[in-house]
Amino acid sequence: MDNRAIGIFDSGLGGLTCVAEMKRAAPAEDIIYFGDTARVPYGTRSRETILEYAAQDIAFAASKDVKVIIAACGTVSSALGDTIPDNGIPFFGVVHPAAQAAARATRNGMIGITGTPATIRSGAYERAIARISPDIRCIPTACPLFVPMVENGITDPDDVVVQSMVERYLEGIRSSGADTLILGCTHYPHLNEAIQRYMGDDVTLISSGAAAAMAAIEHLKANDGLAGRECGTVRCFTTDTPDMFRENAHRFIGGVDLTVEKVSVDTLSDLTRGRT
């Protein structure tokens, strides 16, 4: 039994889809969530900048004495690849759990992959899937406008903007005949209804955040690391306005109670320079 919190971070609000899955599957867990909303999106930045931000995000989560860290960010997970932070805390990205879930789900061996431009450029999902089953064909597609749409609450499947962007980005994957689609950014599940409607009911959607949450839970179960309480808390930190974060967060995780505090970007930089 381990009553320490689980640390989850993302470039913005998208990682709250991972929080929602964690609260559904393991409601006893305390969660510390960090959303770098002042610097979102990460997916249009250079790999060097992404790795710098990732190091700061990981250091912040580690400073909270968490028992596991989840990078609920496809861009960070893709940039890190197989690199594991050297801080002694079990670490999970979204790429490998989502790749495993997609490989299990596909029936015809064709998997569509959506993600930020940085994620798609990295080829991380394709490499992970190839290690599992080299015969699977991957159809990767960058969807750069999905993150700002979701961050701004533009997710209604009947919205003409949503429909237009979904069709624009996913036309190639749909025409390929892929029967499984990885939502390689944790923001994308908030477009689930529009994506499913466009792709068709026969296509299985894989939420990368949900897959990462389940991988972390299985690790904790195997190592007697689950919490021993009835109901855990959600404590959030953001680099932008807490009130705006709190208001938008409820769109992502419904009625889950949470607290929100602001942390400065300078504080994050100090952590990676060895200062507190």
C-alpha positions, 0 to 999 in steps of 0.5 A: 500500500502506498498513499502517495499521489500519482503525478500526471502532466501535460502541455495543457488541459488534454492530460485531464483525460488521463486523470478522468480514466485514473479516477474511474479505474482507481478512485482511491488515488490522490492525483497531482496534475500539472498543465503547462497552459501558459506554453501550450501547445508543445507540438509545434515547437522544436524537439530541443524545446520540448525536451527542455519543457519535459525536463521541467515538468518531470522535475516539478512532478518529482518535487511533489513526492509522487509514486509514479509519473505519467507524461499524459502528452503525446508530444513529450512521450514521442520526444523522449522515446525510450529515455526514462527519467533518472530520478528513481520514480516509475515513469509512463508515457502514452506511446507504448501503452497506446501502441499495444492497445492498438495492436491488440484491437486491429483486425485488418492490420491497418492502424491510423495514427493522429498526433501533433506535428512533433509527434508525427515527425518523431515516428515514435508510434510507428516504431513502437507498433513495429516492435510489437508486430512488424506486419501492421501498416501505420497511416500517420497524420498530423492534426495541428489545429485539434489542440487549440480547438479543444483548449478553446472548447470547440468540440461540438460534433455538430460544429461546422468548424469541428466537422471541417477539421476532422474531415480535413485531417482524417480523410486519408486515414478513412480512405486507407481502410484502417480499422483502428485509430490512435488518438495520439494526443490526450486532447483528442478524445474530446473530439471523440464523437465527431471523429467516431461519426466521421470514421464510422462505428467499425473503427476502434478509437484508442485513447492514449491517455486512457491506455497510459493510465491503465498501464500505470494502474497495472504497475501499481497493482503488481507492486502493491502500490495502490492507495488504501483510502476510499476516495482520493483528491485531485490537486492541479497546478497551472502556469496560467490563470487558475480560474480559467483552468478550473472553468475549463477543467470541468469540461474535461473531467465533469464533476470531479472536485479539484483544487488549482494553484499557479506555478510560475515558469521561473519556478520550473526553470529553477527546478532543472537548475537545481534550485528550489 
